[in-house]
Amino acid sequence: MRVYCKVCGQRGRITKTNRLSTDVSDLYCQCTDAECGHSWVATLSFAHTLSPSAKTTNQLVLSLMGSLTPEGRQLVLKVMGAQ
């Protein structure tokens, strides 16, 4: 990830990250131009998912399978095997 100084336009360096939650972090940044010396805090946040995680999907399926009766599990496995 690249950050740029809004004062001079040069690349900035992220010197510290302060995680505020699972979705939001403050990024402490510093301009790489020694003559400028600007430092700032930027906020990075999660916006939305483009493609769901396969790991999340697998965990959901396992959880649902675990909550089924033995007969329900057998039915799901039978239907899945037929495809």
Summary of the structure (lengths in Angstrom):
residues: 83
radius of gyration: 23.6
end to end distance: 42.7
largest distance: 72.3
contacts: 165
relative contact order: 0.14
helix: 31%
strand: 31%
